[in-house]
Amino acid sequence: MADDNRDLINLVLKNGTVVIETRPDLAPNHVFQIKKLVQEGKYNGVVFHRVIKDFMAQTGDVKYGNSSNSDFDLQLAGTGGSNLP
């Protein structure tokens, strides 16, 4: 869920919540777009398609990476996009 007052996004995982601080001062359009997708529930059910231990985890493919959608395809997760500009 996005927090418009503090520019935070809470990423709820099975083992806890990750709080992501956005930077609208550096990337206002990007932050607006992410918050819009969050508020529309587009990231609900989206899997992490690339994980490198002790380094990073990548997610966000709302087309092929959403496990609750009919287009879900783990082989294609990470290659999809959004219809939004």
C-alpha positions in Angstrom: 0.0 0.0 0.0 1.3 3.5 -0.9 1.6 6.1 1.8 1.2 9.5 -0.1 2.1 11.5 3.0 5.6 10.1 3.5 6.4 8.7 0.1 6.7 5.2 1.4 5.4 1.9 -0.1 4.9 -1.1 2.2 5.7 -4.4 0.4 4.0 -7.1 2.4 5.7 -10.5 2.2 4.9 -13.8 4.0 7.7 -13.2 6.5 7.1 -9.5 7.1 6.8 -6.0 5.6 9.5 -4.2 3.6 9.2 -0.5 3.7 10.4 1.2 0.5 11.1 4.9 0.5 10.5 6.6 -2.8 12.2 9.7 -4.1 9.8 11.9 -6.0 12.4 14.7 -5.8 14.6 12.6 -8.1 12.1 10.7 -10.2 8.6 12.2 -9.8 7.1 10.5 -12.8 8.4 7.1 -11.8 7.2 7.4 -8.3 3.7 8.6 -9.5 3.5 5.5 -11.8 4.5 3.0 -9.2 2.1 4.5 -6.6 -0.7 4.4 -9.3 0.0 0.7 -10.0 0.1 -0.1 -6.2 -3.2 1.7 -5.5 -4.8 -0.2 -8.4 -3.6 -3.5 -6.9 -1.5 -4.3 -10.0 1.4 -5.7 -7.9 -0.8 -8.0 -5.8 0.3 -11.6 -6.5 3.4 -10.5 -8.5 6.3 -12.9 -7.9 10.0 -12.2 -7.5 11.4 -13.4 -10.8 15.1 -12.9 -10.1 16.8 -13.2 -6.7 20.6 -13.0 -6.1 21.3 -14.0 -2.5 22.8 -11.2 -0.4 22.5 -8.7 -3.3 19.0 -8.1 -4.7 15.5 -9.3 -5.6 13.7 -8.2 -8.7 9.9 -8.1 -9.2 7.3 -5.9 -10.8 6.2 -7.7 -14.0 2.5 -7.0 -13.8 1.9 -8.9 -17.1 3.6 -12.3 -16.8 4.7 -12.2 -13.2 1.3 -12.0 -11.6 0.6 -15.4 -10.2 -3.1 -14.6 -9.8 -3.6 -13.6 -13.5 -4.3 -15.7 -16.5 -1.2 -14.5 -18.3 1.1 -15.7 -15.5 4.1 -17.5 -17.0 7.2 -18.0 -14.8 9.4 -18.5 -17.9 8.4 -15.0 -19.2 8.3 -13.3 -15.8 10.5 -10.2 -16.0 9.9 -9.6 -19.7 6.4 -8.1 -19.6 5.4 -4.5 -19.1 2.5 -2.2 -18.4 -0.1 -0.6 -20.7 0.5 2.6 -18.9 2.7 5.3 -20.4 
